[in-house]
Amino acid sequence: MEPPTRRPDVVWRAGIDLNPLDVQDFEDMAWLEALVWPEHSERRDRLSAVAKVAAEDPPLLVRGDIVEALPQLVNEAPKDATVVVFHSAVLPYLDPDHRRRFVDLVKGLDVTWISNEGEAALPEIKDQLTRSAEGRLVLSLDGVPQAFTGPHGQSCEAL
Ligand SMILES: C[S@@+](CC[C@H](N)C(=O)[O-])C[C@H]1O[C@@H](n2cnc3c(N)ncnc32)[C@H](O)[C@@H]1O
């Protein structure tokens, strides 16, 4: 995987969570900061930086289940845009049947699918690995592993 030479033009952003947090809400940000271990100052810096980016162009936040809410949200995306469905560290919270329904759903949508999950989350992705991620997440594009990533966004090793 070659690193990109420029950032993509993001024309629309939306996110789904059972309990979405808003970076423009003081209490939500205080909660997110409280979750970072005291000695992890780099993580706090990264959180502040991404919160600034999100606050400059706030996404549409949808409270709901990833499987229930995704089709409608994809449908709302601008028609001439490439729709990218990205998720990170979410699938462990879904039971196996729910997870299967999510994977079948996303594969059936006209989207680019980027997953960033632990290697145990998606067996069909794990089966393609020739070595262990050793605690890192597996970044995959349309079901094909591309990199091992640090679970807090701190590293990316191309495969
Ligand atoms: C470990 S956090 C990951 C947050 C973020 N994606 C990241 O990588 O930093 C897991 C998130 O998944 C959300 N979640 C769990 N089950 C979900 C579901 N069925 N539908 C939507 N979101 C869900 C939780 O509310 C929580 O915010």
The ligand as a Gaussian input file, in Angstrom:
#p B3LYP/6-31G(d) Opt

LIG

0 1
 C      -14.248000       1.520000      21.101000
 S      -15.412000       2.723000      20.554000
 C      -14.682000       3.148000      18.999000
 C      -14.911000       4.575000      18.691000
 C      -14.256000       5.067000      17.409000
 N      -14.797000       4.382000      16.246000
 C      -12.771000       4.929000      17.451000
 O      -12.192000       4.156000      16.687000
 O      -12.140000       5.619000      18.269000
 C      -16.797000       1.728000      20.064000
 C      -18.021000       2.561000      19.654000
 O      -18.967000       1.699000      19.026000
 C      -20.264000       2.160000      19.349000
 N      -21.194000       1.059000      19.089000
 C      -21.263000      -0.140000      19.714000
 N      -22.248000      -0.905000      19.177000
 C      -22.805000      -0.173000      18.181000
 C      -23.883000      -0.411000      17.273000
 N      -24.567000      -1.550000      17.277000
 N      -24.185000       0.561000      16.388000
 C      -23.497000       1.742000      16.389000
 N      -22.469000       2.022000      17.233000
 C      -22.138000       1.087000      18.117000
 C      -20.122000       2.555000      20.826000
 O      -21.159000       3.416000      21.225000
 C      -18.741000       3.217000      20.836000
 O      -18.814000       4.606000      20.597000

